[in-house]
Amino acid sequence: MQKRSLGSSKLEVSAIGLGCMGMSRSFEPIPDRREMIALIRAAVERGVTFFDTAEIYGPFVNEELVGEALSPFRNQVVIATKFGWNLDPIARTNLGGLNSQPAHIKRAAEESLKRLKVDVIDLYYQHRVDPKVPIEDVAGTVKELIQEGKVKHFGLSEPSAKTIRQAHAVQPITAVQNEYSLWWKLPEEEVLPTLEELGIGFVPYSPLGKGFLTGKIDSNTAFHSSDLRSRIPRFQEENRKVNQALVNLLGRIASQKNVTPGQIALAWLLAQKPWIVPIPGTTKLSRFEENIGAAGIELTADDLQEIETAAAKIQVQGARYPEELDRLTGI
């Protein structure tokens, strides 16, 4: 597996990471824990060194899963986790809403360290910007954790360019994690230029459009009521029919190279900048192997131009999140 550095930092990770959220939440049925531990360890064996989790995934159980799976490989891997929600680690419940108060961040860090079975958190993201807490206070708190040796690198998830600059002035940011793919390109407008200017790495989540860009979902696909996609406007049946045009585009390129649409979607992301590291999630070994195979696909300048030209003519239909979730982005 090729390696990449996240921006100008010295944090080197595999070119493609593994998003672990779905291993314990989001899509029914919840996978078998032992199988997920085996999958994470198989990822290490195949050269993946970058694993993404968060305290709210579960809540808490995903960090425990990742911690157990990676404990034999601690010195070989980079584990990223996130803080920023109003969770109760004692009752193990989600109390609802955002919470990036400094005291809460410090408590969350201590709890994450325990669940991950580590002495230091490699990359610690604020999961969503909390409008009630100045970002300078958040960055200052993480700076203290770094000085105490409990965190190595600071990150933000779904911030605006303005928020990135404000936080970076207090504590240098190593990576920003936003949704980014061929069907959500908003980061190109302001966030990516800001990251390039400041030397910050970029970690796209949902790089396969929550599965849509793999070509395995069509207008006839039925989602379980507990599946987040059942509530996402972009996944409503009529919108899927329109959005299929994007998958068809990927399919045409993929057929020319004898690969899959999902692999083209990931290869496109990797080709955008050398400091971009996508973290596709999966619960299946076969899908995981397909995903990491994208790191070996080289898209030519003509390929990229063909994709960009065709994609520009496709108007993706539907919001990417339900309204109550979309309000928590871009502050």
C-alpha positions in Angstrom: 0.0 0.0 0.0 1.3 3.4 -0.9 1.8 6.0 1.8 0.8 9.7 2.0 1.5 12.5 4.4 -1.4 14.5 5.6 -0.5 18.0 4.5 2.8 19.4 5.7 2.6 17.4 8.9 4.8 14.4 9.5 1.8 12.1 9.9 2.2 9.4 7.3 -0.6 7.0 6.6 -1.7 4.5 4.0 -3.1 6.2 0.8 -6.5 4.7 1.7 -7.7 4.3 5.2 -10.6 2.3 6.8 -13.7 4.0 8.2 -14.9 1.8 11.0 -18.3 3.5 11.8 -20.5 1.0 10.0 -19.0 -1.9 12.0 -21.1 -1.0 15.0 -23.8 1.4 13.7 -25.7 3.1 10.8 -26.6 0.1 8.6 -28.7 -2.9 9.8 -27.9 -5.6 10.6 -25.1 -4.7 13.0 -22.2 -7.0 12.0 -20.7 -9.7 14.2 -18.0 -8.2 16.4 -15.5 -11.1 15.9 -15.8 -10.8 12.1 -15.1 -7.0 12.3 -12.0 -7.5 14.4 -10.8 -10.0 11.8 -11.6 -7.5 9.0 -9.6 -4.7 10.8 -6.7 -7.1 11.3 -6.8 -8.2 7.7 -6.6 -4.5 6.7 -3.4 -4.2 8.7 -2.0 -7.3 7.0 -2.7 -5.7 3.6 -0.9 -2.5 4.4 -3.7 -0.2 5.8 -2.3 1.9 8.6 -5.1 4.5 9.0 -8.3 3.7 11.0 -11.1 6.1 11.8 -13.6 5.9 14.7 -15.4 8.2 17.1 -16.9 8.1 20.6 -20.4 8.6 19.2 -20.3 5.5 17.1 -22.4 3.2 19.2 -21.9 5.3 21.3 -18.5 4.1 22.6 -18.6 0.5 21.3 -16.8 1.3 18.0 -13.8 2.7 19.8 -13.7 -0.4 22.0 -13.9 -2.6 18.8 -11.1 -0.7 17.1 -9.0 -0.7 20.3 -9.2 -4.4 20.7 -8.6 -5.1 17.0 -5.6 -2.9 16.8 -4.0 -3.6 20.2 -1.4 -6.1 18.7 -0.4 -3.5 16.0 -0.3 -0.3 18.0 3.1 0.8 16.7 2.2 0.1 13.1 -1.0 2.1 12.8 -2.6 5.6 13.2 -5.9 5.7 15.0 -8.2 8.8 14.5 -11.1 9.4 16.8 -13.5 12.3 17.5 -15.1 14.3 20.3 -17.8 16.9 20.5 -21.1 15.3 21.5 -23.0 15.4 24.7 -22.4 11.8 25.8 -22.4 10.1 29.2 -19.6 7.5 29.4 -20.9 6.2 32.7 -24.5 5.6 31.6 -23.2 4.9 28.1 -25.9 7.0 26.5 -26.2 9.9 24.0 -27.7 12.8 25.9 -28.2 14.7 22.6 -26.6 17.8 21.0 -23.1 19.1 20.7 -20.6 19.7 23.6 -17.1 21.0 23.0 -16.7 22.7 26.3 -13.1 22.4 27.3 -13.7 20.3 30.4 -15.9 18.0 28.4 -13.2 17.6 25.7 -10.7 16.6 28.4 -13.0 14.0 29.9 -13.8 12.6 26.5 -10.1 12.3 25.7 -9.5 10.3 28.9 -12.4 8.0 28.1 -11.3 7.5 24.5 -7.8 6.6 25.6 -9.2 3.8 27.7 -11.5 2.4 25.1 -8.9 2.5 22.4 -6.3 0.9 24.8 -3.7 3.5 23.9 -1.5 6.0 25.7 -1.9 8.7 23.1 -4.6 9.5 20.5 -2.9 9.9 17.1 -5.4 12.2 15.5 -8.2 13.9 17.5 -10.9 15.6 15.6 -13.7 17.9 16.7 -16.6 15.9 15.2 -18.8 18.9 14.5 -18.2 22.6 15.2 -20.1 23.7 18.3 -21.5 27.2 17.8 -21.7 27.7 21.6 -18.0 27.3 22.1 -15.4 29.6 20.4 -13.2 27.5 18.1 -10.2 29.1 19.6 -11.1 27.6 23.0 -11.5 24.2 21.4 -8.1 24.4 19.6 -6.5 25.7 22.9 -7.9 22.7 24.8 -6.5 20.2 22.3 -3.2 22.1 22.3 -3.1 21.4 26.1 -3.8 17.7 25.5 -0.9 17.7 23.0 1.4 19.3 25.5 0.4 16.7 28.0 1.2 13.9 25.6 -2.3 12.6 25.4 -2.9 13.7 21.7 -0.5 13.9 18.8 -2.4 15.7 16.1 -5.5 18.0 15.9 -8.2 17.8 13.3 -11.6 19.2 12.5 -14.6 17.6 10.8 -17.0 19.6 8.6 -15.7 23.1 9.4 -15.9 26.1 7.1 -12.7 27.7 5.7 -13.1 30.6 8.2 -13.3 28.1 11.2 -10.2 26.3 9.9 -8.2 29.5 9.8 -9.3 30.5 13.3 -8.4 27.1 14.8 -5.2 26.7 12.9 -3.9 30.1 14.3 -4.2 28.6 17.9 -3.1 25.0 17.3 -1.9 23.8 13.8 -4.4 21.5 12.3 -3.1 18.2 10.7 -6.2 17.1 8.9 -9.7 18.1 8.1 -12.4 15.5 7.5 -15.3 16.5 5.3 -17.6 14.6 3.0 -16.1 14.7 -0.5 -16.8 12.6 -3.6 -17.9 13.0 -7.2 -21.4 13.5 -5.9 -20.5 16.1 -3.2 -17.9 18.5 -4.4 -18.6 21.5 -2.3 -15.2 21.3 -0.5 -13.6 22.4 -3.8 -15.0 25.9 -3.5 -13.3 27.1 -0.3 -12.1 24.3 2.0 -9.6 22.6 -0.3 -7.8 25.9 -1.4 -7.6 26.8 2.3 -6.1 23.5 3.2 -3.5 23.7 0.4 -2.5 27.2 1.5 -2.1 26.1 5.2 -0.5 22.7 4.5 -3.4 20.7 6.1 -4.3 17.2 4.9 -7.8 16.2 3.8 -9.6 13.0 4.8 -12.8 12.5 2.7 -15.5 10.5 4.4 -18.3 8.8 2.4 -16.0 8.8 -0.6 -18.3 6.3 -2.3 -21.4 8.4 -1.6 -22.6 6.1 1.2 -22.4 3.2 -1.3 -24.2 4.8 -4.2 -21.1 5.3 -6.4 -20.3 1.6 -6.2 -23.2 0.9 -8.6 -24.7 -1.6 -6.2 -27.7 0.7 -5.4 -30.5 1.5 -7.8 -34.0 2.9 -7.8 -35.3 -0.5 -6.7 -33.1 -0.8 -3.6 -35.0 -0.9 -0.3 -33.4 0.4 2.9 -34.1 -0.8 6.4 -35.9 1.9 8.5 -32.9 2.0 10.8 -30.6 2.8 7.9 -29.7 6.5 7.7 -30.0 6.4 4.0 -33.7 5.8 4.3 -34.0 9.4 5.6 -31.6 11.0 3.2 -33.3 13.0 0.4 -30.6 12.0 -2.1 -31.5 8.4 -1.6 -35.2 8.8 -2.2 -36.3 6.6 -5.2 -37.0 9.4 -7.6 -33.7 11.1 -6.9 -31.8 7.8 -7.2 -33.2 7.4 -10.7 -31.7 10.8 -11.7 -28.5 10.3 -9.8 -27.9 7.0 -11.6 -26.3 9.1 -14.4 -23.3 9.6 -12.3 -22.9 5.9 -11.7 -23.3 5.3 -15.4 -20.4 7.7 -16.0 -18.1 5.8 -13.6 -19.2 2.5 -15.1 -18.1 3.6 -18.6 -14.7 4.6 -17.4 -14.4 1.5 -15.2 -15.3 -0.9 -18.1 -12.4 0.7 -20.2 -9.9 -0.2 -17.4 -11.5 -3.5 -16.3 -12.1 -2.2 -12.8 -15.2 -1.3 -10.8 -17.1 2.0 -10.6 -16.3 2.3 -6.9 -12.6 2.0 -7.7 -12.8 4.8 -10.3 -14.5 7.0 -7.7 -11.7 6.4 -5.2 -9.0 6.7 -7.8 -10.5 10.1 -8.8 -10.2 11.3 -5.2 -6.6 10.2 -4.9 -5.8 12.0 -8.1 -7.1 15.4 -6.9 -4.3 16.1 -4.4 -1.3 14.1 -3.0 -2.5 15.0 0.6 -6.0 13.5 0.2 -6.6 10.2 2.0 -10.1 8.8 1.7 -11.5 6.5 4.3 -14.2 4.2 2.7 -16.0 2.1 5.2 -17.2 -1.5 4.7 -18.0 -4.6 6.7 -17.1 -7.1 3.9 -13.6 -8.3 3.2 -14.3 -8.5 -0.6 -15.5 -4.9 -0.7 -12.5 -3.8 1.4 -10.1 -5.5 -1.0 -11.9 -3.8 -3.9 -11.5 -0.4 -2.2 -7.8 -0.7 -1.5 -7.3 -1.9 -5.1 -8.1 1.7 -6.2 -4.7 2.8 -4.9 -3.1 1.0 -7.8 -5.3 2.6 -10.5 -3.7 5.5 -12.3 -6.1 7.9 -14.1 -4.5 9.8 -16.9 -5.0 13.5 -17.5 -7.4 12.6 -20.3 -9.3 10.3 -18.0 -9.7 13.0 -15.4 -10.8 15.5 -17.9 -13.4 13.1 -19.3 -14.8 12.5 -15.8 -14.8 16.2 -14.9 -16.5 17.2 -18.2 -19.2 14.6 -18.0 -19.8 15.1 -14.2 -20.2 18.8 -14.7 -23.3 18.1 -16.9 -24.9 15.9 -14.2 -27.0 17.7 -11.6 -27.1 15.5 -8.5 -30.6 15.6 -7.0 -31.5 15.7 -3.3 -29.9 17.0 -0.1 -27.0 14.9 1.3 -28.5 14.7 4.8 -31.8 15.2 6.5 -32.3 18.8 7.5 -31.6 18.3 11.2 -28.2 16.8 10.4 -27.2 19.2 7.7 -27.5 22.1 10.1 -24.5 20.7 12.0 -22.0 21.3 9.1 -20.0 24.2 7.7 -20.0 26.5 10.8 
